[in-house]
Amino acid sequence: MRSTISSPESLLKKGLKELSLAHSAEQIRAFMAYLSELKKWNKAYNLTSLKTDEDIIIKHFLDSLLYLEAIPEGEVSVMDVGSGAGFPGIPIKIIRPEITVYLAEPSRKKAGFLRHVIGVLGLQSIEVVEKRIEEIKSLMVDVAVTRALFDIKDFYRKAIPLLKEGGRLVVSKGPKVNEELKAVKNMDYEVLTLTLPLSTTKRFIVVITKGDQETKTAEKPNSAALNNVPSKSSDICVNAECRLRKAGCRGFEGCPGFKARG
């Protein structure tokens, strides 16, 4: 159900209240300035298909702030991959100024808009990275987020090298989230089911933590290991919990679970 509140400020405040996010008058002014610049630049650069204040506030600003449910407290670093017009990175920065934000956006025009908005809003510790995700080599962050740019599997493959150990990949999905999750069934993930403020729309925030996946990958049987499995019936793996054994491995020299019977 759409809100009948006419004032953009009132609409935003109501949405922030639904999200239980504290805010100052300065932060509200920053969002309103962002709204104004987005609408102005959108006439020339087609930054968003949303035209009304209500749609932009709900479907861009408040939708972006749902990511905060998956971002740790404190002075963490966040990369917004494929930032476009700044979502979710800039709304996150406005509400959580202690976060260091990197806006990865390869489009020159969109990157120019992002730099302009950062200057207008006077934001600190936020940087535009005018590169494709594959071109970013020397930057590591605590959290990487994206919004409707990649499917979950593709985002994991491309963004995981940018994460520090224990870092998080966070992506927001709609009703078809389960179809994408089938492709990442071997990963450990958490799904947060949230409601977009001032609407009945559901969002599914998928969180994947770096570390569990690499461990799991390392424990999976590989062809080299299985090719080295001795064929003698006297060789046996005595570790009943070993994942290699469950996959068919019978034990090999150097494996902690290997025992040779003479």
N, C-alpha and C positions, 0 to 999 in steps of 0.2 A: 504494500500500500504506500502510495506516495504521500509525502508530507505536504501540508498546505501552508507551511510557514514561508513567507515571502522574502524575508531578510536573509541574505547569504550568511551573515555573521551568526544569526540565531540558529540557522540550519546547522552550521558547522558546530556550534556550541552544543546543540542537542545531540549530535552524532558523537562528539567527544565524551559527553556524559554517558552515553550508552556504552562506550568503550572503557569507561572508568579512567580516562586519561586527564590528569591535571593539566591546566593550561593557563597562560597569562594573557593579558590584553595585548602584549607585544607579539605573542605567537599568533593570535587571531589576526592581527594586522599583517603579519607576514603571509599568512594564507590568503588574505584578501588581495595583497599586492601580487602574489603568485597567480591568483585567479585572473586579475586584470591583465598581467603580462601575457599569460597563456592565451587569453581570448584575442588580444591585440596581435600577437605573432601568428596565431592560428590562421588569420586571414591570408597571410602570405605563404606560410610554410606547411599548412595542413598538419599540425602536430597532433590533433585529436579529432575524432569524428563527433565527439560530444560537444554540444553547442550551449546548452543552458547552464546557468549557475548551479541549479539543483543537481543535474547529472554530473557535472564536474566535481562538485563537493562530495557527493555520495560515491560515485563510481570511480573516481580517481583519488581524491584526498583521503576519505575514510577507508576506502578499500585498501589503499597503501598502508594505512596504519594498523591493519589486521596483522601485518608481518611482525609487529612488535611482540605479539604473543610468543614468537619463537626466537626472539633475539635476547641474549643474556643481558643482565643488568651490568652497569659499569661502563668504562671507557673502552668499548670494543671497536673493532674496525669492520665496516660493512662495504661490500662491493655490489652495486646495482648493475647487473649485466644486461645490456640492451636497454639502457635507461630511457631512451626516447625523449619524452617531454619532462622526464624527471621522476617517473613513478616506478617503484615506491620510494626511491632514495631521498628526494627532497622533503616530502612530508615526514619521513622518519627523522631526518635531520632537524626539522623545525621543532618537533615534539621532544626529541632526545638530542639536544645540542652537544652532549658529551661524546657522542658517537663520531668517529672519523669515517667519512663517507667518500667512496670513489664511485663516480658515475661513468661506467664504461659505455661509450656510444660512438660507433664508427662514422656515423653520418656527420659531415661537416656542418650542415645547416642546423641540425638538432644540437650538436655540440656547442655551436655558437649561441643558440638559445639558452642552453644550460649555463654557460658562463655568464651570460647576461643576467639571468635570474639570480644566480649566486651573488653577483655584484649588487643588484637592486635590493636584495634581501639582507645584504651584509653578513652572509653566512661565513663562518670560519671552519677550518679543518674539513673542507670538502673540496674535491678535485675532480675535474673532468678528464677522463682517460679516452682520448679519441682513437680508439683501436678496437678491432674485433677481439673477442675473447681469446681466440687462438694466438693472437699476436702479443698478449700480455705475458711477459716472462719473469720479471723481477719483482713482482708484487705479491705478497701473501697477506691474507685477511682472516679474521675470525669467522665471518659469515658472508656467504654469497647468496644473493637473492635475484630472482627474475620474475617477470610478470607477463605471462602469455607469450613468451618468445620461444621457448624450447619445450619439448616434451620432457618428462622426468628423466628418462634414460639418457637422452642426448645432453641434458643439462649436467647430469652427473659426470658423464664422460669428459665434457669440455671444462667444467668448473672445478672439479676436484683438485687439479694441480695448483689452484690458486689458494687453497685452504691450508691454514696451519693445522698441525695435528690436533685433533679434538674439535676442529671447526665444524660449522654447520652449513649445509645447503638447504635453502628454504625456497619453496615454490608454491604459488597459489594456483589451485585448480578448481574447475567447476564440476558439474554432475558426472562427467565422464572420467573422473579420476581413477576409478577402478580399472578401466581399460588400460590406462597407462601403467598402473601399479602391477599389472600382470607381467609386464615386460621387465620389472625389477624385483621379481619375487625372491631372488637370492640375496637381496640387500636387506639390512635392518633399517626400518624407517618408522616414523611416528606420523600419524595424521591427526591434525587438530580440526575439528568441525566447528565452524564459526558462522554467525549470521551477520551479513553486511548491515551496518546500522541504518536505521530509517527505511528498512526494506525487509522483505521475507527471503531474500536471496541467500543461499548457503555457499560458503567458501570452504574449501578443503586445503588446509596448509600442510604440505608434506615436508617433513624435516628429516634429513639424512645426515648423520654425524660421521665425520672422517675418522678413521681408526678402526672401527668395527668392520668396515668393508674390506680394508687392506688385510686385516687379520684373517677374515673369512676367506679371502682370495688365496692367501698364503697357505691355508690349511687344505684347500681343495687339491685333489690328486691332479698331477700333471703327467703328460705322456712320458717325460724323461724318467720320473720316479717310478711309474708303473712298468716301464720297460726294463728297469733294473731289478724288478722283483724276481728273486730266485725261483726256479721252477721245481726245486727239490721238495718233495713232500715233507722232509724233515724240518724245513724252514717254516716258522710260524710267527704271527704277530700275537702277542699276549695282551695287548692293550684293547680291551673290548670297546672303549669309548673313542678310539681313534677314527677320524673321519675317512682317512685313507683306507682303513680296514673295511669300513662300512661300504666303501665304493668298490671293494673287491681286492684290495691289496692284501698279500699274505705275509708281508714282512720283508725287510731287506737290510743288509749290513749298514750300520750307522744309525738306523732308526731306533729310538729309545724303547720301542715296543717289540723289537726283534729278539727272538731267541732261537738259536740253532740247536737242534737235538741230534746227537750223534747216534 
